[in-house]
Amino acid sequence: MLTNTAWNLAGLGAPILAAVVAMPLLISQLGDARFGILALGWMVTGYFALFDFGVGRATTRSMAALRKAGAGGEHAGVFWNSLYVHAVLAGLGGLVFAAAVPWFVDTAFAIPPTLRDEAYAAFYWLAFSVPALVLASALRGPLEAEQRFDLVNAVKMPISALNYLAPLLALQFTQRVDTVIAVIAVSRWLATLAYAALCRRAVPLQPGHRAPQRGTVTALLKDGGWLTVTSIAVPAIMMLDRGLIARLVSLEAVTYYVVPYEVVTKMWVLSASLLGAAYPLMSASKGLDLHRLCDQTLRWLLVTATPATLVVLIFAEDLLRLWVGPHIAAHGAPVMQWLAVGVWINILAQVPLTALQASGRAHVVGSVQLLELPLYAVLAWCLILRYGTTGAAAAWAVRAAAEWLALSFALHRAEAHPGRWPAVSPLRLALLSAAIIAAGLTACATPLALKSLLALLLVAGLVAWQWRYLLTAQERGKLLARLPQRPATK
């Protein structure tokens, strides 16, 4: 699982690095207006990728479980039926996007008349790319079920980076944004073809079993539908808090919230990498095996996410001042600190969330998230009215904590786990909470040299404690074995 996590981390990190390099160059070469069309295109296409309706992840779960059970015929049946469902959804998604292009250009985004022709062509190219995104999900699922994250990320890394770097290449020949987006659309179809070739080579399928099966299709759509609720819940929460801040405070305050949010939520790469690798294993596990796997992933997330959270808590204002200047730093530092705590909790909540989805209980996760949305809206409204953007961040952290507790309780009840998880014993949670509080107090220290010294002592002490008490002797040995060995001297 460590190797697969490393592959996932590379696959998720590549587009982040590409974006850091490419974004300033794209803005300067395209200009603000044309880059705005490109950014809107990225956003809208991301939402239309949800036309997968969670069937790709449902396919991974079903195929991983059947693979362990040795049910070769059913394994192949799930693959082909998933492909049929995705083909229909892909065509539907592309047609809906194409039909919505006039509304996007003329009404929703109010594109200036001078750029309208380019925008129309650009958005039609994006409509052409939507089926590629949906079909790619159909082909990634079986590879992940086979634990071939090396192959998945061998395609994902360059294609994700090309999403930002390909426009730079196109801009050497033209300034038209539709040509830039055409290059992105073609690269997405190339990725889909690459996934198809890898599936043909790496996914063992028994001959036959290609006929559509109503029961399999219904099961995939039902499971995928509840998975889609989770995919929609996160954007809904994002739109809710930003909308409330704009309405109750000001548009400027949205910037003070969004900038630290974009920084802090990059820590989600840690949970996405690890749990992406753990999901097929959880899908094939039950009872005590699932319990041990959950405890192991939770401990590893604590080991990686907690030190990063302490650094953000301590240096929030300094990081923002260095990146975006003192004005936004002064308003955004408390927001960043509250969000850091919330993201840390949310990373831990991903363990029971993933385990419930992997064990076929996606409806439990969806029900919890649907229930929490109106409660979160009320809490965010009250705290924003009283504390502004800091209140919004505090509401986000409280919501994350409530979700973690609810999902952990649901998993405990569903799997009838004996006793507590060792990783979240009361003593360990108390010590980790004390470290978080100490980091908040350290953030008030001045000058910067004293703050840095205190931060070094706190983080070093935490890492030493985690190494000794959160990791097992076997895990410590595996990690040490992966370190480069110094050649022996003669």
N, C-alpha and C positions, 0 to 999 in steps of 0.2 A: 504493500500500500504506500510505503514511503516513496518508492520509485514512481508510481503513478501520480502521487501528489506533486512530485518534482516536475513531471511532464505537464500537469495541469497548471502549475504555477508559471511555467515558461509560456504556456499557451495564453494565459490571461495577462501576463506581464508584457508580452510583445506589443500588443496594441497600445498599452499605456505609454511605453517608451516611444513608439512611433508617433503617438499623438503629441507628446511633449516636444518632439523635434519638428513635426510637420505643421502643427497648428499656427504658429507665428508666421511661417513662410506662406501658408495658404491664405491667411488673412491679408498679408501684404501684397501678394500677387493677384489674388482674385478681387480684392477690394471688399469693403464691408457688405455691400448689397449682395454681390454674388456669393460670398461666403455664407451669408445668411440663408440663401436658398439651399446651399449644400448642407448646412447644419439642420435646417428644417427637413430636408430629405432624409438625413440620417435618423432623425427623431421619428418621423412618420413610418419609415421602413421598419424600425425597431418594433413599433407597435404592431405592424402588420405581420411580423414574424410570429406573433401569437396565434396566427391562423393554424399553427401546428396543434393548437388546443391541447397541449400536454401529452399528445399521443406518443411522441418520441421518447419521453421519459417513462411513460407507461410501458412502452416496448422494451426498454432496458430492463425494467423490473421483471416483466413476465419472462423474457428470454434468459435472464440470469437465474431465476428460480427454476425454470425448466431445464436449463443446462446442468445445474447441480443434481436435479432429480433424474437426469438421463433420459428425459422424454424427447427423443430426437424428432419424432414426427410432429408433435405439438410445437416444438421449438421452431421448426421450419414454417409451420402454419402461421405462427405469430408474425414471423418476419414478412411473409408475403402479404398477409392481410393488413399489416401496418403500412406496407408500401402502397397497397391499393387505397387505403384511407388517406394517406398523405398525398397521393396523386390527385384525388378529388379536392382535398382542402387546398392544395397548391394552386390548382386551376381556379378555384373559387376566390382565393385571396388575391390572385393577380387580376381577375376580372373586376372585383369590387374596388381594388385600388385604381385601376384604369378608369372605371366609371366615376370615381370620386375626384379625379384630377382637376376638372373644371372648377369644382367647389373649393379644392385646396388653393388653386392659383387665384381665382377671381374673388372669393369670399373669405375663406378662413385666414389666409395669409396676406391678402391684399397686395399682391406683387405689383410693383410699379409698371406702367405700360411699356416703358423702354426695355424691360427685362421679361415681359410676359411670354414672348415666343420661346426664349431660352428655357424659362421655367416650365412651360408646357412640355417641351421635348425632354427636359430633365426628369420630370415626374413620370412621364410615360416609360422612360428607361428604368426608373425605379419599380414601376409596376411589372415590367419584364423580369426584374430580379427577384420579386417576391416568391414565385414558385421555386426558385433555386434555394432560397433560405429555408422554405418548408420541407423540400425534398432532402436537403442536407441533414435536417433533423432526423428524418426517417432512416438515413444511412449511418448517422453517428450512433444512434441508439444500439444497434446490434454490435458495433465495434466496442462500445463501452461495456456491454454485457459480457463480451469475451475478454475484458480487461486489457484491450489493446489501446490504451491511452497514448502509447508512443505513436501509433499510426494516426489517431484522431488529431493529436497536437502537431504532428508533422505537416498536416494540411492547415490546421487552424492558425498556427503561428504566422506563416507567410501571408495567408489570405487576410487575417485580421490586420496585419501591418499594412498590407496593400490598400486597405480601406482609407488609409491616410497618405501613404506614399505614392500610390498610383495617380492620384490627382496632381501631385507635384510633377510626375513624369509627363502627364498630359499637358500641363501648363507650359512646358517647353515648346509646344507647337501651337497652342491656341489659348485664348482667354475665355472661351465660351464655357459656361458652367454645365451645359447639357453634354458636351463632349467629355468633361471631367467625370460626370456621373455615369456616362456610358461605359467608361473604362472600369469603374467600380462594378457595374452590373455584369459585365463580361467576366470579371474575375470571380464573381460569386458563382456563376455557372461552371467555371473551370473547377472551383472547389467541389461542387456537387458531383461533377464527373470523376474527380479524384477519389471522393468518398465511395462512389459506386465501384470503382476499380479495386479499392482496398477491401470493400465488403466481399466482393467476388472471391478475393484471394484468402481472406483471413477468417471469414465466418463459415464454419462447417454446417452445411445444410443437406439433409437427406433428400434424394430426388423425389419428385412428386409433391404432394401436400400444397399445391399452389392454388387450389380452388378457394374462392371466397367463402368464408364461414361466418354466418350471421352472429353466432354466439361470441366468437373471438372479436369481431368488429365492435359489437355492443360493449364488451368488457373493456376494450381499449378506449373507446369514446367515453365511457362512464368514468373510468379511472383518470383519463386525461382531462376530462371536464373539471374535476375537482382540483387537479394540479394547476389548471389554468386560473382558478380562483386565486391561488397564491401568486401567480405571475401578474395578475391584475391588481392585487391588493397593494403591492409595493408602489406602483405608479399612482394609485389612488391616494395613498397616504402622502406621497410627494406633492401631488396637486392640491391636496387639502391644506397642508400646513402653509405652503406658499400662498395659496389663495386667501387664507385667513390673515396672514401677515400683511398682504397687500391691502386687504379691506380694512383691517382694524388698526394698522400702524401706518405704513407708507410703502410706496414702491422701492424707495431707497433701502428700507429695512429688509426687503427681500434679498438684496445683494449681501447684506450683513449676515444673512442666514445661509444663503446658497453657497457662498465661497467656502466657509469652513465645512459645510456639509460635503462638498465635492472632495475636499482633502481627506476628511476623516473616514468617509465610506470606502476609500481605497483599501482599508483594512479587510474589507469583505473578500479580497483576493485570498486571504488565508483560509477562510472557511470554505469558499467555493472550490479551491484546489483540493483540500483534504476530503471534503464530503463528496465531491464529484467522483473521487476514486473509491470512497467507501460505499457509495450508493449501490453498485451492483453486488458488493459483498453483503450489505444489509438485506438486499432483496432475496438473497439465497440463505439467510440465517433466520433462526427462530429461537424463542426462549432464552436460555442462558447464553447461547452463542451471540445472539443479538445484544444481550445485556453487556457482555464483555466487549463487544465491538463499540458500542455506544460509550462505555466508560473509557476505552482507549482513545477514541477520537476526541472526547471531551478533555481528557488530560493533555493531549497534544495541542489542542486549541488554546488551553489555558497557558501552556508553556510558550507558545508563539505570540498570542494576542496580548497577554497581560503586560509584558515589558513595553511593547509598542504603545499601548494605552497610557502607561505611566509617562512615557516621553512626550506624548501629545498633551497630556494634562499639564505637565510642568512647563513646557515650552510653547504653549498655544499662542500666546501673544507675540513671542519672538519669531515664531515661524511665519505667522501672518504678516508681521511687520516687514520681514525680509522679502516675502513674496508679493504682497499687494499694497504695502505702505502702511503708515501709522494710523491713518483715519479709519480704514476698515478694520485694522487690528484692534483698535480701541473698542469698537462695537462688537466685533466678531469673536474675541477671545473667550468670553463666558459661554457663548453659543458653542464654540468648538470644544470646550471642556465638558459641557453637558452631553453633547453629541458623542464625544469619545467614550463616555461611560455607557451611553445607550448602545453604541455600536458594539462595544465589548460584550454587553449582555446579549445583544442580538446574535452575535457570533456563536455564543454558547447555546442560544435557543435553536440554532440551525441543526443541532444534533438530534434532539427529539423530533423536530420537524421532519428531517430527512428519514429518520427511522420509521416514523408513522407512515410517510409516503411509500417507503420501500416495502413495508409490510402490508401494503394494500389498504391503508387507512387514510388515504388522502382526504376523504370526506370529513374526518375529524379536524385536520388542519384547516381545511376550507371553512368549516363551521366556526371554529375559533376566530379566524380572521374576519369573517363576515360579522360576527358578533362584536368584535372589538372596534370596528370602524365607527359606528355611531357614538360609542363611549369615548373613543379617542377624540372625535370631533368636539364633543362637549368639553372634555378636559382641556384640549388645545385652545378652544375659544376662551375659557375662563382664565387660563394662565397667560395667554397672549394679551388679553385686556389688562391684566395686572402687571405683567413683567415684560411685555414686548417679545422680542426675538429670543431672549433668554428663556422666557416662559414656554415658547414653542419647542425649544430644544429639550427643556425639562419634561414637557409632555411626551415628547418622542421617547425619552429614556424610560419614563414610567410605563408607557405602552409596551416597550420592549421587555421590561421586567415582568409585566403581567402576562405577556404572551409566553415567555419562557416557563413561568410557573404553570400555566394552563396546559401547555404541550407536554411538559415533564410529567405532570399528574396524569394526563391522558395516556401517555406511553406506559407509565407504571401500571395503571389499571388494565390496559389492553394486553400487556405481556405478562402480567402477574409476577413482576420481578421480585425476588426474595431480598428483603433488606434494602439498604440505601446503596447508591452508587458511591464507591470509595472516593472518586474524584470530587464529589460535591458534599463531603462530610461537613457538618457544622463548623468544626474547628478550622478546616481548610478554607471554607468560605469566609469565616471571620478574619483569618489572616490575610486573604486576598483583598477583602473589603478594607482592612486597615492599611494595606499598601496603597489602595486607591485614594483613601482619605489623606494619607501622608503625602502623596503626590500633589494633591490639591493644595495642601499647606505649603509645600516646597515651591509651588508656582509663585507664591507671594514674596519669596526671598529676593533680596537685592544685595550686592550687585550681581551681574550675570555670572561672574566667576564663582561666587558662593553658591548660586543656584545650580550651576553645572556640577560643582563638587558634591552637593547634597544629592542631586539626581543620580550621579555616578554611584554613590554609596547605596542609594535605595534600589536602583535597578540591579546592581551587582549582587546585593543581598537577596533580592527576589529570585534572580536567576539561579543562585547557588541553592536556595531553598527548594525551588522547583526541580532542579536537577536531582536533588537527594530524595525528595519526598513525593513528587508527582510522577516521575519516571521510574519504571521497574529496572532491576539490574540488567535484564535481558535487553530492554530498550536502550539503556545507556551503552551497553556493549555494541549494539548495532550501529548507533550513531557514531561511536568512537571508531568503529571499523570503516566507516565511510570517509573519515578524515584522511587527507593525503599523508602517506607515510614518508618520513625522511629516510633517504637511502642510508644503509649502514656504512659506517666508515671502516676502512681497513686498518 
